[in-house]
Amino acid sequence: MSLVSFVQIKNSNITEAIDNSLRLINYSLPRDARNIVIKPNLCYYWDYTTGETTDPRFVAALIELIRMKISRNVNISIVESDASAMRCKYAFKMLGYEKLAEEYGVNLVNLSKERYDVVRVKAGKIAFKIMVPGIIREADLKINVPKIKYSIERIKITCALKNIFGCNPYPKKFRYHPVLDEAIVAINKAMKFDLCIIDGNIVSGIQPRKLGLVMASQDSVAIDVTAAEIAGVNPKSIRYIQLAHKEGLGNIRFIPKGKPIEYFKARYPRKGFQSKLMGKAYSIAVKTGLSKKLGIE
């Protein structure tokens, strides 16, 4: 079983909460790391106050902790890729990451513009050719900073595993949607991240809500299981999580550390009937090919 921590942010001190979350899973940032990649969730142009994208203040707190624990001179890159209906150059600016990069002296990298190698990966019964950016392959430390969100897609929720799907440099990601579960697992097999820290300060659901949660684990499968439980979704019903476990990416059983998970489950803004209808509409769009025409991702 894998350790997963649950920490409540106190006095708006996000750096301290992240530090505590790592301590609870017995993780120390590697002192010899020199090139670090951080992958936030910047799936669209929604501001962090919606709970849909990673808060730049959360990433700033993580950067401060990295420099405190490792070195002031460590090279940090914040990475994202273009998507069907989103371009990094606009998202970086609109979501506050250009300002963050300037203030903290870090790099903003559009993975769709980077050099890459192609690797062959199989997930389930499907074989994929995955483009792996050099900056990810060569990084000493790779940190995944996702959000817990309901999805209108049939995958039900998105969190750690789905966030790495965004590392695929290929912009027209809707092409993977007919085999999305397998694609998520294949991309995670091709690009294994070292650490996952969830920004659960503001979360989305039927409405955005201040939850004040930081979660951490070295196991993306285990942390996705806990994220599903917090959001009120049975993780056994999420196919890509079960497939990821079967393919050896992580454990579906976890050991909780820190504040009881029930505290956050009781406060998470559960989705309503409208969200279920949106999910059914999305499934119909995929089956009929309408999602490709609309550029849905």
C-alpha positions in Angstrom: 0.0 0.0 0.0 1.1 3.6 -0.7 1.1 6.6 1.6 -1.2 9.5 0.8 -1.2 12.6 3.0 -4.1 14.9 3.8 -3.2 18.4 5.2 -5.4 21.4 5.8 -3.9 24.8 4.9 -3.7 27.0 7.9 -3.3 30.7 8.0 -3.0 30.7 4.2 0.5 29.2 4.6 0.6 27.0 1.5 4.4 26.4 1.7 4.1 25.0 5.2 1.1 22.8 4.2 3.1 21.3 1.3 6.1 20.7 3.5 3.9 18.9 6.0 2.3 16.8 3.3 5.7 15.6 2.1 6.8 14.9 5.7 3.8 12.7 6.3 4.6 10.5 3.3 8.3 10.3 4.4 9.5 12.1 1.3 12.5 14.4 1.1 13.2 16.5 -2.0 16.4 15.2 -3.5 19.3 17.5 -2.7 21.1 16.7 -5.9 18.2 17.6 -8.2 19.2 20.4 -10.6 16.6 20.3 -13.3 13.0 20.2 -12.0 9.8 20.0 -14.0 6.5 21.1 -12.5 3.3 20.1 -14.4 0.2 22.2 -13.2 -3.3 21.7 -14.6 -3.9 24.5 -17.1 -6.4 22.6 -19.2 -8.2 25.8 -20.4 -8.5 29.5 -19.7 -10.5 29.2 -16.4 -9.0 31.2 -13.6 -7.9 29.3 -10.5 -10.8 30.7 -8.5 -13.1 28.3 -10.5 -11.2 25.4 -9.0 -10.5 24.2 -12.6 -6.8 25.1 -12.9 -3.8 25.0 -10.6 -3.4 28.2 -8.6 -0.1 30.0 -9.5 0.2 30.9 -5.8 0.3 27.2 -5.0 3.0 26.6 -7.6 4.9 29.7 -6.2 4.7 28.1 -2.7 6.1 24.9 -4.1 9.0 26.8 -5.8 9.8 28.5 -2.5 9.9 25.1 -0.7 12.1 23.6 -3.5 14.6 26.4 -3.2 14.6 26.2 0.6 15.2 22.5 0.7 17.5 22.0 -2.4 19.1 25.2 -3.7 18.4 28.8 -4.7 20.0 28.0 -8.1 18.0 25.0 -9.1 16.6 25.2 -12.6 12.7 25.0 -12.6 10.5 24.7 -15.6 6.7 24.9 -15.5 5.4 22.8 -18.4 2.1 22.4 -20.3 1.2 21.6 -23.9 -1.2 23.0 -26.5 -4.6 21.3 -26.6 -7.6 21.2 -28.9 -9.2 24.4 -27.6 -6.3 25.9 -25.6 -2.9 27.4 -26.5 -0.2 27.7 -23.9 0.9 31.2 -24.9 -2.5 32.5 -23.9 -3.1 30.3 -20.9 0.3 31.2 -19.3 -0.6 34.9 -19.6 -4.3 34.7 -18.7 -3.8 32.4 -15.7 -1.0 34.3 -14.0 2.0 32.1 -15.0 3.8 34.8 -17.0 3.8 37.0 -13.9 4.9 34.0 -11.7 7.8 33.2 -14.1 9.0 36.7 -14.1 8.8 37.1 -10.3 10.4 33.7 -9.4 12.8 33.4 -12.4 11.5 30.1 -13.7 10.9 28.8 -17.2 7.6 28.5 -18.9 7.7 25.7 -21.5 5.2 24.8 -24.1 5.8 21.1 -24.6 4.2 21.2 -28.1 7.2 23.4 -29.2 9.9 21.1 -27.6 12.0 18.4 -29.2 10.8 14.9 -28.4 11.4 11.2 -28.9 8.8 8.7 -29.9 8.4 5.7 -27.7 6.1 2.7 -28.3 3.8 1.9 -25.3 1.0 -0.6 -24.9 -1.9 -0.1 -22.5 -4.6 -2.7 -22.3 -4.8 -4.2 -25.8 -3.9 -0.9 -27.6 -0.4 0.1 -28.8 0.5 3.8 -28.9 3.3 5.9 -30.2 3.9 8.5 -27.6 5.9 11.7 -28.0 8.1 12.2 -24.9 9.6 15.7 -24.7 13.3 15.9 -23.9 12.8 18.3 -21.0 10.7 15.7 -19.2 12.9 12.7 -20.0 16.0 14.6 -18.8 14.6 16.2 -15.6 16.1 15.1 -12.3 12.7 15.6 -10.5 9.2 15.7 -12.0 6.4 17.0 -9.9 2.7 16.7 -10.9 0.4 19.4 -9.4 -3.1 18.5 -10.5 -6.6 19.4 -9.4 -9.5 17.2 -8.3 -12.3 17.7 -10.8 -15.4 16.1 -12.2 -15.3 15.3 -15.9 -18.0 15.5 -18.4 -16.1 12.7 -20.2 -16.9 9.1 -19.3 -13.8 9.0 -17.2 -15.8 10.7 -14.4 -13.0 12.5 -12.6 -9.6 14.0 -13.5 -6.7 14.3 -11.2 -3.1 13.0 -11.2 -3.1 10.4 -14.0 -5.2 12.6 -16.3 -3.0 15.6 -15.7 0.0 13.8 -17.2 -2.2 13.3 -20.3 -1.5 17.0 -20.8 2.2 16.3 -21.2 1.5 14.8 -24.6 2.8 17.4 -27.1 0.3 16.5 -29.8 -2.3 19.3 -29.7 -5.2 17.5 -31.2 -5.8 15.4 -28.1 -9.5 14.8 -29.0 -8.2 12.1 -31.3 -7.5 10.0 -28.3 -10.9 10.3 -26.8 -12.4 7.0 -28.2 -9.6 5.2 -26.3 -9.0 7.8 -23.6 -8.6 5.3 -20.7 -5.8 3.4 -22.5 -4.2 6.7 -23.7 -4.1 8.1 -20.1 -2.3 5.0 -18.9 0.0 4.8 -21.9 1.2 8.4 -21.4 1.8 7.8 -17.7 3.8 4.7 -18.6 5.9 6.8 -21.1 6.4 9.7 -18.7 6.7 8.6 -15.1 6.6 11.5 -12.6 8.3 11.2 -9.2 5.9 13.1 -7.0 2.3 14.2 -7.0 1.0 17.2 -4.9 -2.6 18.1 -5.3 -3.8 21.7 -5.1 -7.0 21.3 -3.3 -7.2 24.7 -1.8 -10.1 25.8 -4.1 -12.0 22.9 -5.7 -14.7 22.7 -8.4 -17.9 20.7 -8.2 -21.4 21.8 -8.5 -19.8 25.2 -7.5 -16.3 26.3 -6.5 -15.5 26.0 -2.8 -12.5 26.7 -0.5 -11.5 23.3 0.7 -8.0 24.2 1.9 -6.6 20.7 1.1 -3.1 19.6 0.2 -2.5 16.0 -0.7 0.8 14.3 -1.6 1.9 10.9 -2.7 4.6 9.2 -4.8 1.8 7.0 -6.2 -0.5 8.6 -8.8 -2.9 5.6 -8.8 -3.3 5.7 -5.0 -3.8 9.5 -5.0 -6.4 9.2 -7.7 -8.3 6.6 -5.7 -8.4 9.0 -2.7 -9.4 11.9 -5.0 -12.3 9.9 -6.3 -13.4 9.0 -2.8 -13.3 12.7 -1.8 -15.4 13.6 -4.8 -17.9 10.9 -4.0 -17.1 8.7 -7.0 -16.4 5.0 -6.6 -12.8 4.5 -7.8 -13.8 0.9 -8.9 -16.0 2.5 -11.6 -13.1 4.6 -13.1 -11.6 2.4 -15.7 -8.3 4.2 -16.2 -7.5 3.9 -12.5 -8.1 0.2 -12.5 -6.1 -0.2 -15.7 -3.2 1.8 -14.4 -3.1 -0.5 -11.3 -3.2 -3.6 -13.5 -0.4 -2.1 -15.7 1.8 -1.7 -12.6 1.7 2.1 -12.3 0.6 2.1 -8.6 -1.6 0.7 -5.9 -5.3 1.0 -5.5 -5.0 0.6 -1.7 -3.5 3.4 0.4 -2.5 4.3 3.9 -3.9 7.8 4.8 -1.7 10.1 6.8 -2.7 13.4 8.4 -6.2 14.9 8.8 -9.0 12.3 8.3 -10.2 12.0 4.7 -13.8 12.1 6.0 -13.3 15.8 6.9 -12.7 16.7 3.2 -15.2 14.3 1.8 -17.9 16.0 3.9 -17.0 19.4 2.5 -16.4 18.6 -1.2 -19.0 20.3 -3.4 -20.6 17.2 -5.0 -21.9 17.3 -8.5 -25.6 17.5 -9.3 -28.0 16.1 -11.9 -26.9 18.7 -14.4 -23.4 17.3 -14.4 -24.7 13.8 -15.1 -26.6 15.2 -18.1 -23.5 16.9 -19.4 -21.6 13.6 -19.1 -24.2 11.8 -21.1 -24.2 14.5 -23.8 -20.4 14.2 -24.0 -20.6 10.5 -24.5 -23.1 11.0 -27.4 -20.8 13.6 -28.9 -17.8 11.2 -28.9 -19.8 8.4 -30.4 -21.2 10.5 -33.2 -17.9 12.3 -34.0 -19.4 15.7 -32.9 -16.6 16.2 -30.3 -14.0 16.3 -33.1 -15.9 19.0 -35.0 -16.3 21.0 -31.8 -12.7 20.6 -30.7 -13.8 19.3 -27.2 -11.0 18.1 -25.0 
